[in-house]
Amino acid sequence: MRELENLRARIDKIDGQIVSLLNQRAEIAKRLGKMKKLSGKEIFDASREKIVFDRIKLLNEGPLSEKSLEKIYQTIIRQCREIQK
């Protein structure tokens, strides 16, 4: 039972780090959105998103599948794109 509590505590700590990193990413996305608006660029950039997805696939060492990570990142990118509007 102690190991279960330790593992859950580790997950809680990691979740805190993930939330912090996602918010940092969102802040940067917000700044990018402002820059894009000022320069007249579109918020959506398919080529940049492809680069992000390709990079994530290269970084993945498992156990999450490429498809799982792609789904996670689709959501992250979509939400960051919303922030840029």
N, C-alpha and C positions, 0 to 999 in steps of 0.2 A: 504494500500500500504506500509506503514511503517513496518508492521509486515512481509510482504513478503521480504523486504530488510533485516530486522533483521535475518530472517530464512536463507536467502541466505548467509549472512555474517557468520553465525554460521557454515554453511556447508563449506564455503571457509576455515574457520579456521580449521575445522576437516580434510578437505582434505590436508591441509598443514601438520597436525600431522600424517596423514596416510602415506604421501609421506616420511616424515622423518623416521617413524618407518619401512617402507618397505626398505629404504636404509640402516638402521641399521641392519635389518635382512639380507640383501644381503651382507653386509660387514662381518658379522659373517659366513654366508654360504661360502664366499670366503676363509676365514681362515680355515673353516672345510675342504674345498676342498683340500687345501694345505696339511693339516694334513693327509687326507685320501691318497693322492698321496704318501706322504713320507712313510706311513705305508703299502702301497700296497692294500688298501681297495678300493672297488668299490664306485663310486659316488652314484649310486642308492642303497637305502636300504629300501626295501619294508616294513620290520617290523617297522622301524622308522617312515615311512610315515603313516602306520596304527595307530601308537601311536599318531601322530600329529592329524590325522583326528578324532580319538576317543576323544581326549582331546577337540578339537574345538566343537564337538557335545555336550560335557558336559558343556562347557562354554556358549553355546548359550542360551540366554534368549529371543530371538526374537527381533524384528518382522521378521528378516530374517529366512527363513526355513533352515533346516539342509542341504537340497539339494543345496540351493543357496550358503551357506557358503562353502560347499564342492567344488563347481565349482570355487569359488573365490580362495580357498586355493590350488586347483589343479594348477591353473595358477601361483600363488605365488611360490609354490614348484617347478614347472617346470622351472620357470625363475631363481630361486636360484640354481637349479641343473645346469643350463647352465653356470652360473657364476663360479661354482665349477670346470668346465672342463678346 
